[in-house]
Amino acid sequence: RFGPLPLGAVLRPLGARRHTTSVSRRHDYDRPVEHDDHDRPVLLVRATLQVAGQPVALVEETYLEAVLSPAR
């Protein structure tokens, strides 16, 4: 958790594979996208990291509006 490398990089030599289990839209805001919404959560992705077919870690990522929007 506090090491200098992400867990995926540590597990890669063991043949770790990522398996996405769900992707959902975030509905934290009911308003249309505005210029100041660059930090608005848009997607929630859940996955597992597996080594030799066995899950060893759960992953939960939140993607923000700024990452998914084309440059203005």
LUMGUPA-954117 format. One record per residue: residue number from 1; residue in one letter; y, z, x of N, C-alpha, C in turn. Coordinates in Angstrom, 3 decimals. Example, Ala and Ser with C-alpha at 12.3 -4.5 7.8 and 13.67 -1.06 7.14 Angstrom:
! LUMGUPA-954117
+------+------+----------+----------+----------+----------+----------+----------+----------+----------+----------+
: resi : resn :      nc2 :      nc3 :      nc1 :     cac2 :     cac3 :     cac1 :      cc2 :      cc3 :      cc1 :
+------+------+----------+----------+----------+----------+----------+----------+----------+----------+----------+
:    1 :    A :   -5.690 :    7.800 :   13.190 :   -4.500 :    7.800 :   12.300 :   -3.300 :    7.800 :   13.200 :
:    2 :    S :   -2.250 :    7.080 :   12.850 :   -1.060 :    7.140 :   13.670 :    0.030 :    7.870 :   12.900 :
+------+------+----------+----------+----------+----------+----------+----------+----------+----------+----------+
//
This chain:
! LUMGUPA-954117
+------+------+----------+----------+----------+----------+----------+----------+----------+----------+----------+
: resi : resn :      nc2 :      nc3 :      nc1 :     cac2 :     cac3 :     cac1 :      cc2 :      cc3 :      cc1 :
+------+------+----------+----------+----------+----------+----------+----------+----------+----------+----------+
:    1 :    R :   -1.196 :    0.000 :    0.815 :    0.000 :    0.000 :    0.000 :    1.259 :    0.000 :    0.858 :
:    2 :    F :    1.240 :    0.698 :    1.966 :    2.432 :    0.820 :    2.775 :    2.356 :    0.046 :    4.087 :
:    3 :    G :    1.294 :   -0.735 :    4.263 :    1.131 :   -1.488 :    5.503 :    2.067 :   -2.673 :    5.581 :
:    4 :    P :    2.144 :   -3.287 :    6.761 :    3.051 :   -4.406 :    6.965 :    2.550 :   -5.724 :    6.376 :
:    5 :    L :    1.269 :   -5.795 :    5.998 :    0.704 :   -7.031 :    5.452 :    0.362 :   -6.871 :    3.979 :
:    6 :    P :    0.497 :   -7.946 :    3.195 :    0.043 :   -7.875 :    1.816 :   -1.485 :   -7.776 :    1.776 :
:    7 :    L :   -2.002 :   -7.175 :    0.724 :   -3.440 :   -6.957 :    0.607 :   -4.223 :   -8.263 :    0.681 :
:    8 :    G :   -3.704 :   -9.319 :    0.086 :   -4.387 :  -10.613 :    0.136 :   -4.604 :  -11.092 :    1.559 :
:    9 :    A :   -3.626 :  -10.877 :    2.425 :   -3.746 :  -11.290 :    3.829 :   -4.792 :  -10.450 :    4.556 :
:   10 :    V :   -4.878 :   -9.174 :    4.223 :   -5.864 :   -8.296 :    4.844 :   -7.277 :   -8.692 :    4.414 :
:   11 :    L :   -7.434 :   -9.054 :    3.140 :   -8.752 :   -9.388 :    2.600 :   -9.177 :  -10.831 :    2.869 :
:   12 :    R :   -8.249 :  -11.690 :    3.246 :   -8.558 :  -13.113 :    3.454 :   -9.726 :  -13.337 :    4.413 :
:   13 :    P :   -9.806 :  -12.644 :    5.565 :  -10.956 :  -12.857 :    6.464 :  -12.305 :  -12.524 :    5.814 :
:   14 :    L :  -12.287 :  -11.728 :    4.758 :  -13.521 :  -11.376 :    4.047 :  -13.859 :  -12.386 :    2.962 :
:   15 :    G :  -13.056 :  -13.434 :    2.852 :  -13.300 :  -14.461 :    1.836 :  -12.809 :  -14.070 :    0.449 :
:   16 :    A :  -11.781 :  -13.244 :    0.392 :  -11.247 :  -12.809 :   -0.899 :  -10.766 :  -13.992 :   -1.713 :
:   17 :    R :  -11.013 :  -13.924 :   -3.003 :  -10.571 :  -14.948 :   -3.941 :   -9.745 :  -14.278 :   -5.023 :
:   18 :    R :   -8.738 :  -14.971 :   -5.474 :   -7.881 :  -14.474 :   -6.553 :   -8.326 :  -15.137 :   -7.850 :
:   19 :    H :   -8.484 :  -14.343 :   -8.896 :   -8.877 :  -14.852 :  -10.210 :   -7.855 :  -14.370 :  -11.236 :
:   20 :    T :   -7.077 :  -15.309 :  -11.770 :   -6.084 :  -14.962 :  -12.784 :   -6.814 :  -14.603 :  -14.074 :
:   21 :    T :   -6.456 :  -13.472 :  -14.650 :   -7.095 :  -13.032 :  -15.892 :   -6.210 :  -13.244 :  -17.107 :
:   22 :    S :   -4.886 :  -13.218 :  -16.924 :   -3.993 :  -13.486 :  -18.056 :   -2.602 :  -13.849 :  -17.570 :
:   23 :    V :   -1.939 :  -14.647 :  -18.381 :   -0.539 :  -15.008 :  -18.167 :    0.137 :  -14.867 :  -19.521 :
:   24 :    S :    1.201 :  -14.099 :  -19.570 :    1.898 :  -13.933 :  -20.847 :    3.402 :  -14.014 :  -20.646 :
:   25 :    R :    4.048 :  -14.509 :  -21.685 :    5.511 :  -14.569 :  -21.677 :    6.048 :  -13.180 :  -21.951 :
:   26 :    R :    7.126 :  -12.827 :  -21.261 :    7.791 :  -11.557 :  -21.502 :    8.821 :  -11.763 :  -22.599 :
:   27 :    H :    8.922 :  -10.816 :  -23.483 :    9.898 :  -10.895 :  -24.571 :   10.832 :   -9.696 :  -24.522 :
:   28 :    D :   11.274 :   -9.373 :  -23.296 :   12.158 :   -8.230 :  -23.130 :   13.534 :   -8.473 :  -23.731 :
:   29 :    Y :   13.902 :   -9.748 :  -23.859 :   15.226 :  -10.089 :  -24.352 :   15.089 :  -11.082 :  -25.498 :
:   30 :    D :   15.866 :  -10.894 :  -26.538 :   15.866 :  -11.826 :  -27.654 :   17.049 :  -12.777 :  -27.589 :
:   31 :    R :   17.876 :  -12.630 :  -26.586 :   19.064 :  -13.475 :  -26.478 :   18.753 :  -14.715 :  -25.642 :
:   32 :    P :   19.535 :  -15.776 :  -25.825 :   19.330 :  -16.966 :  -24.991 :   19.672 :  -16.677 :  -23.535 :
:   33 :    V :   19.143 :  -17.496 :  -22.644 :   19.395 :  -17.335 :  -21.215 :   20.868 :  -17.579 :  -20.924 :
:   34 :    E :   21.464 :  -16.667 :  -20.204 :   22.856 :  -16.781 :  -19.801 :   22.918 :  -16.840 :  -18.282 :
:   35 :    H :   24.109 :  -17.058 :  -17.750 :   24.279 :  -17.152 :  -16.298 :   23.903 :  -15.861 :  -15.578 :
:   36 :    D :   24.026 :  -14.721 :  -16.249 :   23.731 :  -13.446 :  -15.590 :   22.287 :  -12.990 :  -15.791 :
:   37 :    D :   21.432 :  -13.863 :  -16.316 :   20.046 :  -13.504 :  -16.596 :   19.093 :  -13.861 :  -15.461 :
:   38 :    H :   19.594 :  -14.006 :  -14.237 :   18.742 :  -14.403 :  -13.127 :   17.631 :  -13.390 :  -12.848 :
:   39 :    D :   17.805 :  -12.136 :  -13.273 :   16.782 :  -11.122 :  -13.039 :   15.969 :  -10.813 :  -14.297 :
:   40 :    R :   16.046 :  -11.675 :  -15.298 :   15.301 :  -11.474 :  -16.543 :   13.818 :  -11.745 :  -16.321 :
:   41 :    P :   12.915 :  -10.810 :  -16.681 :   11.491 :  -11.067 :  -16.565 :   11.058 :  -12.150 :  -17.548 :
:   42 :    V :   10.315 :  -13.140 :  -17.075 :    9.908 :  -14.258 :  -17.923 :    8.393 :  -14.297 :  -18.122 :
:   43 :    L :    7.637 :  -14.142 :  -17.037 :    6.176 :  -14.190 :  -17.116 :    5.557 :  -12.936 :  -16.515 :
:   44 :    L :    4.454 :  -12.511 :  -17.110 :    3.646 :  -11.437 :  -16.553 :    2.272 :  -12.032 :  -16.254 :
:   45 :    V :    1.850 :  -11.960 :  -14.990 :    0.567 :  -12.521 :  -14.561 :   -0.317 :  -11.378 :  -14.085 :
:   46 :    R :   -1.543 :  -11.346 :  -14.598 :   -2.527 :  -10.351 :  -14.157 :   -3.695 :  -11.085 :  -13.519 :
:   47 :    A :   -4.219 :  -10.511 :  -12.435 :   -5.320 :  -11.136 :  -11.704 :   -6.151 :  -10.063 :  -11.016 :
:   48 :    T :   -7.305 :  -10.475 :  -10.510 :   -8.110 :   -9.611 :   -9.660 :   -8.310 :  -10.304 :   -8.322 :
:   49 :    L :   -8.447 :   -9.512 :   -7.273 :   -8.875 :  -10.024 :   -5.978 :  -10.339 :   -9.645 :   -5.851 :
:   50 :    Q :  -11.174 :  -10.634 :   -5.503 :  -12.605 :  -10.397 :   -5.412 :  -13.121 :  -10.745 :   -4.023 :
:   51 :    V :  -14.043 :   -9.933 :   -3.552 :  -14.748 :  -10.189 :   -2.295 :  -16.231 :  -10.235 :   -2.647 :
:   52 :    A :  -16.883 :  -11.341 :   -2.291 :  -18.306 :  -11.535 :   -2.598 :  -18.580 :  -11.364 :   -4.083 :
:   53 :    G :  -17.656 :  -11.827 :   -4.911 :  -17.825 :  -11.767 :   -6.360 :  -17.554 :  -10.418 :   -6.986 :
:   54 :    Q :  -17.168 :   -9.429 :   -6.188 :  -16.888 :   -8.087 :   -6.702 :  -15.391 :   -7.818 :   -6.683 :
:   55 :    P :  -14.828 :   -7.362 :   -7.799 :  -13.394 :   -7.054 :   -7.806 :  -13.082 :   -5.880 :   -6.887 :
:   56 :    V :  -12.046 :   -6.049 :   -6.071 :  -11.630 :   -4.989 :   -5.154 :  -10.183 :   -4.554 :   -5.390 :
:   57 :    A :   -9.436 :   -5.335 :   -6.172 :   -8.039 :   -4.977 :   -6.440 :   -7.567 :   -5.658 :   -7.717 :
:   58 :    L :   -6.660 :   -4.996 :   -8.394 :   -5.986 :   -5.580 :   -9.554 :   -4.588 :   -5.973 :   -9.125 :
:   59 :    V :   -4.111 :   -7.090 :   -9.643 :   -2.791 :   -7.603 :   -9.300 :   -2.001 :   -7.779 :  -10.591 :
:   60 :    E :   -0.747 :   -7.346 :  -10.584 :    0.145 :   -7.588 :  -11.708 :    1.475 :   -8.050 :  -11.132 :
:   61 :    E :    1.900 :   -9.243 :  -11.522 :    3.136 :   -9.833 :  -11.004 :    4.069 :  -10.150 :  -12.160 :
:   62 :    T :    5.339 :   -9.917 :  -11.948 :    6.367 :  -10.295 :  -12.918 :    7.225 :  -11.374 :  -12.280 :
:   63 :    Y :    7.331 :  -12.518 :  -12.939 :    8.155 :  -13.617 :  -12.442 :    9.490 :  -13.589 :  -13.165 :
:   64 :    L :   10.562 :  -13.701 :  -12.395 :   11.912 :  -13.626 :  -12.943 :   12.461 :  -14.991 :  -13.276 :
:   65 :    E :   13.451 :  -15.010 :  -14.135 :   14.111 :  -16.244 :  -14.581 :   14.554 :  -17.102 :  -13.398 :
:   66 :    A :   15.140 :  -16.482 :  -12.391 :   15.682 :  -17.232 :  -11.245 :   14.594 :  -18.005 :  -10.503 :
:   67 :    V :   13.374 :  -17.500 :  -10.468 :   12.289 :  -18.164 :   -9.753 :   11.823 :  -19.400 :  -10.508 :
:   68 :    L :   11.853 :  -19.353 :  -11.823 :   11.306 :  -20.425 :  -12.644 :   12.330 :  -21.435 :  -13.127 :
:   69 :    S :   13.606 :  -21.126 :  -12.982 :   14.658 :  -22.030 :  -13.451 :   15.050 :  -23.009 :  -12.350 :
:   70 :    P :   15.340 :  -24.256 :  -12.728 :   15.840 :  -25.203 :  -11.718 :   17.207 :  -24.747 :  -11.207 :
:   71 :    A :   17.503 :  -25.117 :   -9.985 :   18.808 :  -24.767 :   -9.400 :   19.916 :  -25.375 :  -10.234 :
:   72 :    R :   20.987 :  -24.614 :  -10.377 :   22.126 :  -25.105 :  -11.186 :   23.171 :  -25.703 :  -10.295 :
+------+------+----------+----------+----------+----------+----------+----------+----------+----------+----------+
//
